[in-house]
Amino acid sequence: MYRKEYFEVIDAVKGELERRFRQQNFLFAQTVEKLLLDSANGKSVAITEKIQEMYNGDIDMKKLKLHLQMLPDVIKCSLLDGISIKKVTRVLSSA
């Protein structure tokens, strides 16, 4: 009797979690986070068209590209252990 209700509740919660994390704003935040982490880890990054559109007029994309290229060196000077988004934002906010 309760087994059916239990699974219905679990399915509803699962569906809501999936819906929540597929929203456009959340996906955009993930894109920005990936850009920062990849850059901080020394990977070659490309600023996506969505990021360029979102920040058009607010951020100079040429300077952003240069700063993203410099980010691994800034991180290495500031941190000795692993890199997380929290550490990257702490370094960037103190610079």
Secondary structure, 3 states (H helix, E strand, C coil): CHHHHHHHHHHHHHHHHHHHCCCHHHHHHHHHHHHHHHHHCCCCCCCCHHHHHHCCCCCCHHHHHHHHHHHHHHHHHHCCCCCCHHHHHHHHHHC
